[in-house]
Amino acid sequence: MKFTTSQQIVDYMNNEHQLALIDYIVVYGKVELRTIVQDSVKLLEIDEKTLTINYTSSNDSYLYTSVINWVDALENEQVTVEHLADAKAKLLAMAEYSAAKQGFSHKQIKTVSYPSGLVSYSLYALFVVLALNWYDPTILRTIFGNEFFQRVFSYLPAAVAISYLFIERWSFRIFVGLAIPHSAEVFIFTIPGTRKYRVSWSQSIQWNIMNFFVGFFLVLRFNRLAQEC
């Protein structure tokens, strides 16, 4: 998107990139993140020298103004703003830099990618079967009856019946064998990932629970969503 007026930049940043404005205040304005009422942050003015951001402090509910000089705004690309046309590249470089300084990505994941496909749903079903058989290896036979199982297995390859009998017998060990690596993935990948991309608390819980059930398939889905956002 090409900007020709300062008001276009102001409207665009306020409507699409408020997160970047918050990061600017924290890193360049040296304001503690916890003291910023995030919904209050607005880009007020921008020109060839400065950008001016308003925000409300949670400490006293006062409206404050943070003025950032382009020449003082460090970033990795070392973009120089001589005209408004240079502002877009500078703002992006500042967003990446200020987010990274806090340990975040300049992108934010605002949604949850729910499972799709037979493999994902099969893993959820497997955990349910393992948990039930762990509690009582005969519980499904009791609920549905042996005749039902025999009739179902008669239509399926023998390997399916053998596999189920194996699961029925060793449910606890299989459950633990899956739960340990999946739990490790939650702590190694998903929890740091949801923090990096500033996922909301409720959505973060959903991502972590799904990771426990489907394992690395969830990590792949999360990384793909991060690339797209």
WOFEN-V613321 format. One line per field, one symbol per residue. phi: phi as a letter, one per 20 degrees, with the letter a starting at -180 (. if undefined). burial: # if it has 9 or more other C-alpha atoms within 8 Angstrom, else .. A space follows every 10 residues. Layout:
BEGIN
phi->???
burial->???
END
This chain:
BEGIN
phi->.dddcffffg ffffedcfgf fffgffeeel dfgfeefffe fbfebbbfdb cdcdbdeffc meedcdddeg feefafelfd ddcgfefgff ffffffffff fendefeced bdeefbnfff ffffffffff fffffbgdff fffenfffff ffffedggff fffffffffd gfffgffeff fffffgfedf fffffgelff gfffgfffff ffedmfgfff fffffffef
burial->..#..#.### .###..##.# #########. #...###... ######.### ########.. .....##### ..#.#...#. #..#.###.# ..######## ...###.##. .........# #.##..#..# ####..#.## #...#...#. ..#......# #.....##.. ##.##...#. ###.###.## ##.######. ..##.###.# #########. ##..##...
END
